[in-house]
Amino acid sequence: MRAPRALLAAFALAVVLDLACLAVGLRTGHAVTKVLLMPLLAASAGRAGAPRLLVAALLCGWGGDVLLLWDAGPAFMAGMASFAAGHVCYLVLFHRQGPPRARARLLAPVYAAALVTLVVLLWPDLPAGLRVPVAGYSTLLTAMAYTAAGRLGPVAGAGGALFMLSDTLIATGVADWPQPPRPDLWIMLTYALAQFLLVRGTLDARRIPATAYREVRSTTP
């Protein structure tokens, strides 16, 4: 267990350093620390026995992180595609965790309303060439977040919701909406926490059936 913990500690340190660089405006430092985040989290998850799809989702996020370091339009589109591939990995993985929880249906209208509201409000202010891609990406992201909450529980659900918040901050920036001070700092904080919680929720969900099985076996004569 020492190796996963050491890698997780390295991930946490990289997050702190990245946020510090953003807070003081060190763009080069941010570029260096940003590209370390997902490989460290993926390595930690892999050493902890994470399924391949989880590691693949994190590495797709790393690809998006790297591509979004450039401001060019094609790089933004490629980065969005890389993150979308990660959401597909998450969706497939979460569907393999078992049937939806009893309260999952109650969450569906909430996520649907959030998606429709965001797309409708952003649509007029987005560049014409980004409207359909952003709407499609937002739909995939919302589906991932809803599935995380409905099938894995509150930890992964919080991760999905924070992912939605992080990408909403990016989208509102592209739409030239008013932003909070240091928007990049808040984007990275919510993003890093989102990915960590998705990993934690997935690993916890995989342990529960094994624990339940051992408990049943221990009570069987």
TAQUILIN-V375742 format. One record per backbone hydrogen bond with DSSP energy under -1.0 kcal/mol. CO is the residue of the C=O (numbers start at 1). NH is the residue of the N-H. If there is no record, write none. Layout:
# TAQUILIN-V375742
co:CO nh:NH
co:CO nh:NH
This chain:
# TAQUILIN-V375742
co:1 nh:5
co:2 nh:6
co:3 nh:7
co:4 nh:8
co:5 nh:9
co:6 nh:10
co:7 nh:11
co:8 nh:12
co:9 nh:13
co:10 nh:14
co:11 nh:15
co:12 nh:16
co:13 nh:17
co:14 nh:18
co:15 nh:19
co:16 nh:20
co:17 nh:21
co:18 nh:22
co:19 nh:23
co:20 nh:24
co:21 nh:26
co:25 nh:27
co:26 nh:30
co:27 nh:31
co:28 nh:32
co:29 nh:33
co:30 nh:34
co:31 nh:35
co:33 nh:36
co:36 nh:40
co:37 nh:41
co:38 nh:42
co:39 nh:43
co:40 nh:44
co:41 nh:45
co:42 nh:46
co:43 nh:47
co:44 nh:48
co:45 nh:50
co:46 nh:49
co:51 nh:55
co:52 nh:56
co:53 nh:57
co:54 nh:58
co:55 nh:59
co:56 nh:60
co:57 nh:61
co:58 nh:62
co:59 nh:63
co:60 nh:64
co:61 nh:65
co:62 nh:66
co:63 nh:67
co:64 nh:68
co:66 nh:69
co:67 nh:70
co:72 nh:76
co:73 nh:77
co:74 nh:78
co:75 nh:79
co:76 nh:80
co:77 nh:81
co:78 nh:82
co:79 nh:83
co:80 nh:84
co:81 nh:85
co:82 nh:86
co:83 nh:87
co:84 nh:88
co:85 nh:89
co:86 nh:90
co:87 nh:91
co:88 nh:92
co:89 nh:93
co:90 nh:94
co:91 nh:95
co:92 nh:96
co:94 nh:97
co:101 nh:104
co:104 nh:108
co:107 nh:111
co:108 nh:112
co:109 nh:113
co:110 nh:114
co:111 nh:115
co:112 nh:116
co:113 nh:117
co:114 nh:118
co:115 nh:119
co:116 nh:120
co:117 nh:121
co:118 nh:122
co:119 nh:123
co:122 nh:125
co:122 nh:126
co:127 nh:130
co:130 nh:134
co:131 nh:135
co:132 nh:136
co:133 nh:137
co:134 nh:138
co:135 nh:139
co:136 nh:140
co:137 nh:141
co:138 nh:142
co:139 nh:143
co:140 nh:144
co:141 nh:145
co:142 nh:146
co:143 nh:147
co:144 nh:148
co:145 nh:149
co:146 nh:150
co:147 nh:151
co:148 nh:152
co:148 nh:153
co:150 nh:101
co:153 nh:157
co:154 nh:158
co:155 nh:159
co:156 nh:160
co:157 nh:161
co:158 nh:162
co:159 nh:163
co:160 nh:164
co:161 nh:165
co:162 nh:166
co:163 nh:167
co:164 nh:168
co:165 nh:169
co:166 nh:170
co:167 nh:171
co:168 nh:172
co:169 nh:173
co:170 nh:174
co:171 nh:175
co:172 nh:177
co:173 nh:176
co:182 nh:186
co:183 nh:187
co:184 nh:188
co:185 nh:189
co:186 nh:190
co:187 nh:191
co:188 nh:192
co:189 nh:193
co:190 nh:194
co:191 nh:195
co:192 nh:196
co:193 nh:197
co:194 nh:198
co:195 nh:199
co:196 nh:200
co:197 nh:201
co:198 nh:202
co:199 nh:203
co:200 nh:204
co:201 nh:205
co:202 nh:206
co:203 nh:207
co:204 nh:208
co:207 nh:211
co:208 nh:212
co:209 nh:213
co:210 nh:214
co:211 nh:215
co:212 nh:216
co:213 nh:217
co:214 nh:218
co:215 nh:219
